[in-house]
Amino acid sequence: MKPSEISFSPVDNHRLANLCGALDENLRQIETALDVGITRRGEHFTLTGAVDRTRVAARVLCDFYEKAADPLSLDAIQLALIEAGHKGAAHAAVPSPALITLKKDLHGRTPRQNEYLLNIQKHDITFSIGPAGTGKTYLAVACAVDALERDAVQRIILVRPAVEAGERLGFLPGDMAQKVDPYLRPLYDALYDLMGYDKVAKMFERQAIEIAPLAFMRGRTLNHAFIILDEAQNTTREQMKMFLTRIGFGSKAVITGDVTQVDLPKGQISGLVEAQAVLKKVRGIAFTFFDSTDVVRHPLVQRIVNAYDKHGKTDKRRGDE
């Protein structure tokens, strides 16, 4: 593969220093995220790797150089690299709906995330299935906060099955609320990030936000609510049916999960896995399937997901033999 070269002329040493970062850390981030090699001599950069990847890397370097009047934050770089990898994709034209949250720049970072946000807005029940780091829970909470701010719903209800690998609630100290609290921490974190700690605390006092263990949902009818069932791969088929039939008038429900991380007892069917087959043709229900290309975390997370997928497929082939 022929190396690609790029130069910045006339050179601005201040921008160049901000572009590269301390000890060329920003360049290392680009290499890791885009799977390219970058060497430089002054303002001259040489890119090695697959042609399509070096082309993206060259565009990224130019974009970052334009923005490098001030130091570039690591978060901004990693998010921009994720978006750069999706530019030109078939669904890149999917718009990202505006959401009312504390995060003014909140939007889908990949085409499939934008589809997910639109599915939530257009459908009363939305399933999101995919690996960790794809924004399933965070974007669902963002849509819930947006709906509450717009008075489209009267409350947010966050639900999660209290099932974890090797853990049992009875072994944890405290009352039921304290036992369940660690399992719901990701939902709390998203709320604090999107609404602010003080506002979330007031919402809990007014019961405009409610945390509900899945086991306590039976018999309820939830009207005018935005309901999120997180980690749904750990529901049984009976629990999934029970949850879906709790939805009342004026409510929306989002069900998130990763079917590769089921922690149910061996031999027990996941309610999320079964729901894909049972509900895939039901009108009014949307499914969004994420994959490793939608991971919005450290660039290595995407590679970790891919490595485990590849390893899992290899083990399956050996088992079939």
TAWO-V136969 format. One record per residue. N is the residue number from 1. RES is the residue in three letters. PSI is psi as a letter, one per 40 degrees, with the letter a starting at -180 (NA if undefined). D_FIRST is the distance of its C-alpha to the first C-alpha in Angstrom with 1 decimal. Layout:
N|RES|PSI|D_FIRST / N|RES|PSI|D_FIRST
This chain:
1|MET|h|0.0 / 2|LYS|h|3.8 / 3|PRO|i|6.3 / 4|SER|i|9.2 / 5|GLU|i|12.6 / 6|ILE|i|16.0 / 7|SER|i|19.5 / 8|PHE|h|23.0 / 9|SER|h|25.7 / 10|PRO|i|28.6 / 11|VAL|i|27.8 / 12|ASP|h|30.1 / 13|ASN|d|30.1 / 14|HIS|d|32.0 / 15|ARG|d|29.5 / 16|LEU|d|26.7 / 17|ALA|d|28.5 / 18|ASN|d|29.1 / 19|LEU|d|25.5 / 20|CYS|d|24.3 / 21|GLY|i|27.4 / 22|ALA|h|29.2 / 23|LEU|f|27.1 / 24|ASP|f|23.9 / 25|GLU|d|24.9 / 26|ASN|d|23.8 / 27|LEU|d|20.2 / 28|ARG|d|20.4 / 29|GLN|d|21.6 / 30|ILE|d|18.8 / 31|GLU|d|16.3 / 32|THR|d|18.5 / 33|ALA|d|19.1 / 34|LEU|e|15.7 / 35|ASP|f|13.7 / 36|VAL|i|11.5 / 37|GLY|h|11.9 / 38|ILE|h|14.0 / 39|THR|i|15.4 / 40|ARG|i|18.0 / 41|ARG|h|20.5 / 42|GLY|b|23.4 / 43|GLU|e|22.5 / 44|HIS|h|18.9 / 45|PHE|h|16.1 / 46|THR|h|12.4 / 47|LEU|h|10.4 / 48|THR|i|7.4 / 49|GLY|a|6.7 / 50|ALA|i|6.8 / 51|VAL|d|7.4 / 52|ASP|d|11.0 / 53|ARG|d|11.4 / 54|THR|d|10.3 / 55|ARG|d|12.5 / 56|VAL|d|15.3 / 57|ALA|d|15.0 / 58|ALA|d|15.4 / 59|ARG|d|18.4 / 60|VAL|d|19.8 / 61|LEU|d|19.8 / 62|CYS|d|21.6 / 63|ASP|d|24.0 / 64|PHE|d|24.8 / 65|TYR|d|25.4 / 66|GLU|d|27.9 / 67|LYS|e|29.7 / 68|ALA|f|29.7 / 69|ALA|d|33.1 / 70|ASP|i|34.3 / 71|PRO|i|32.7 / 72|LEU|h|30.4 / 73|SER|i|31.7 / 74|LEU|d|29.6 / 75|ASP|d|31.0 / 76|ALA|d|30.0 / 77|ILE|d|26.4 / 78|GLN|d|26.0 / 79|LEU|d|27.8 / 80|ALA|d|25.8 / 81|LEU|d|22.5 / 82|ILE|d|24.0 / 83|GLU|d|25.0 / 84|ALA|d|21.7 / 85|GLY|e|20.0 / 86|HIS|e|22.6 / 87|LYS|h|22.7 / 88|GLY|e|22.3 / 89|ALA|i|23.3 / 90|ALA|d|25.9 / 91|HIS|f|28.8 / 92|ALA|d|27.8 / 93|ALA|e|31.0 / 94|VAL|h|33.3 / 95|PRO|i|35.4 / 96|SER|h|36.3 / 97|PRO|i|40.1 / 98|ALA|h|41.9 / 99|LEU|i|43.6 / 100|ILE|h|46.5 / 101|THR|i|45.8 / 102|LEU|d|45.7 / 103|LYS|g|41.9 / 104|LYS|d|41.9 / 105|ASP|e|38.1 / 106|LEU|h|38.0 / 107|HIS|i|36.0 / 108|GLY|h|33.5 / 109|ARG|e|30.1 / 110|THR|i|28.4 / 111|PRO|d|29.5 / 112|ARG|d|31.1 / 113|GLN|d|33.0 / 114|ASN|d|34.4 / 115|GLU|d|35.4 / 116|TYR|d|37.1 / 117|LEU|d|39.1 / 118|LEU|d|40.2 / 119|ASN|d|41.2 / 120|ILE|d|43.4 / 121|GLN|d|45.1 / 122|LYS|e|45.7 / 123|HIS|i|46.8 / 124|ASP|d|49.5 / 125|ILE|h|47.6 / 126|THR|h|43.9 / 127|PHE|h|42.0 / 128|SER|h|38.7 / 129|ILE|h|36.9 / 130|GLY|i|33.7 / 131|PRO|i|32.4 / 132|ALA|i|33.5 / 133|GLY|e|32.2 / 134|THR|e|31.9 / 135|GLY|e|35.0 / 136|LYS|d|37.4 / 137|THR|d|40.4 / 138|TYR|d|39.7 / 139|LEU|d|39.4 / 140|ALA|d|42.4 / 141|VAL|d|44.4 / 142|ALA|d|43.3 / 143|CYS|d|44.6 / 144|ALA|d|47.8 / 145|VAL|d|48.4 / 146|ASP|d|47.8 / 147|ALA|d|50.2 / 148|LEU|d|52.8 / 149|GLU|d|52.5 / 150|ARG|e|53.0 / 151|ASP|f|56.0 / 152|ALA|d|54.4 / 153|VAL|i|55.4 / 154|GLN|e|58.0 / 155|ARG|i|56.3 / 156|ILE|h|53.1 / 157|ILE|h|53.4 / 158|LEU|h|50.7 / 159|VAL|i|50.9 / 160|ARG|h|49.2 / 161|PRO|h|50.2 / 162|ALA|g|51.2 / 163|VAL|h|49.2 / 164|GLU|i|46.9 / 165|ALA|h|45.6 / 166|GLY|e|48.4 / 167|GLU|i|50.5 / 168|ARG|h|53.8 / 169|LEU|d|55.6 / 170|GLY|d|58.9 / 171|PHE|e|57.4 / 172|LEU|i|56.7 / 173|PRO|i|59.6 / 174|GLY|i|61.1 / 175|ASP|a|62.2 / 176|MET|d|60.2 / 177|ALA|d|58.6 / 178|GLN|d|57.5 / 179|LYS|d|56.2 / 180|VAL|d|54.0 / 181|ASP|d|52.8 / 182|PRO|d|49.9 / 183|TYR|d|48.4 / 184|LEU|e|48.5 / 185|ARG|d|47.0 / 186|PRO|d|43.7 / 187|LEU|d|45.9 / 188|TYR|d|48.0 / 189|ASP|d|45.0 / 190|ALA|d|43.6 / 191|LEU|d|47.1 / 192|TYR|d|47.6 / 193|ASP|d|44.3 / 194|LEU|e|45.1 / 195|MET|d|48.8 / 196|GLY|i|49.7 / 197|TYR|d|51.8 / 198|ASP|d|55.2 / 199|LYS|d|54.8 / 200|VAL|d|53.6 / 201|ALA|d|56.6 / 202|LYS|d|59.0 / 203|MET|d|57.4 / 204|PHE|d|58.0 / 205|GLU|d|61.6 / 206|ARG|e|62.2 / 207|GLN|f|60.5 / 208|ALA|e|58.1 / 209|ILE|h|55.4 / 210|GLU|h|56.2 / 211|ILE|h|54.5 / 212|ALA|h|55.5 / 213|PRO|i|54.7 / 214|LEU|d|54.1 / 215|ALA|d|57.1 / 216|PHE|e|59.4 / 217|MET|e|58.3 / 218|ARG|h|60.6 / 219|GLY|e|63.4 / 220|ARG|i|62.0 / 221|THR|h|61.3 / 222|LEU|h|58.9 / 223|ASN|i|59.6 / 224|HIS|f|57.9 / 225|ALA|i|55.3 / 226|PHE|h|51.6 / 227|ILE|h|50.9 / 228|ILE|h|47.7 / 229|LEU|h|47.5 / 230|ASP|i|44.8 / 231|GLU|f|43.4 / 232|ALA|e|44.8 / 233|GLN|e|43.2 / 234|ASN|e|46.1 / 235|THR|i|48.8 / 236|THR|i|50.7 / 237|ARG|d|51.3 / 238|GLU|d|54.8 / 239|GLN|d|53.7 / 240|MET|d|51.1 / 241|LYS|d|53.8 / 242|MET|d|56.2 / 243|PHE|d|53.8 / 244|LEU|d|52.9 / 245|THR|e|56.6 / 246|ARG|e|57.5 / 247|ILE|h|56.0 / 248|GLY|a|58.8 / 249|PHE|i|59.3 / 250|GLY|f|57.0 / 251|SER|i|54.5 / 252|LYS|i|50.8 / 253|ALA|h|49.0 / 254|VAL|h|45.5 / 255|ILE|h|44.6 / 256|THR|i|41.5 / 257|GLY|i|40.1 / 258|ASP|h|37.4 / 259|VAL|e|38.3 / 260|THR|e|36.2 / 261|GLN|f|38.5 / 262|VAL|h|41.9 / 263|ASP|e|44.6 / 264|LEU|i|47.5 / 265|PRO|i|49.5 / 266|LYS|h|47.9 / 267|GLY|e|48.9 / 268|GLN|h|49.6 / 269|ILE|h|47.8 / 270|SER|h|46.1 / 271|GLY|d|47.7 / 272|LEU|d|44.3 / 273|VAL|d|42.8 / 274|GLU|d|46.0 / 275|ALA|d|46.1 / 276|GLN|d|42.8 / 277|ALA|d|44.5 / 278|VAL|d|47.9 / 279|LEU|e|47.1 / 280|LYS|d|44.0 / 281|LYS|e|46.2 / 282|VAL|h|48.7 / 283|ARG|h|48.9 / 284|GLY|e|48.7 / 285|ILE|h|46.3 / 286|ALA|i|42.6 / 287|PHE|h|39.8 / 288|THR|h|36.5 / 289|PHE|h|34.0 / 290|PHE|i|31.4 / 291|ASP|a|28.3 / 292|SER|d|25.9 / 293|THR|e|24.1 / 294|ASP|e|27.5 / 295|VAL|h|27.9 / 296|VAL|g|29.1 / 297|ARG|a|29.4 / 298|HIS|h|27.4 / 299|PRO|d|23.7 / 300|LEU|d|24.1 / 301|VAL|d|26.8 / 302|GLN|d|24.3 / 303|ARG|d|22.4 / 304|ILE|d|25.8 / 305|VAL|d|27.0 / 306|ASN|d|24.0 / 307|ALA|d|24.5 / 308|TYR|d|28.2 / 309|ASP|d|27.7 / 310|LYS|d|25.4 / 311|HIS|d|28.0 / 312|GLY|d|30.8 / 313|LYS|d|29.5 / 314|THR|d|29.0 / 315|ASP|d|32.6 / 316|LYS|d|33.9 / 317|ARG|d|32.5 / 318|ARG|d|34.1 / 319|GLY|d|37.3 / 320|ASP|d|37.4 / 321|GLU|NA|37.1
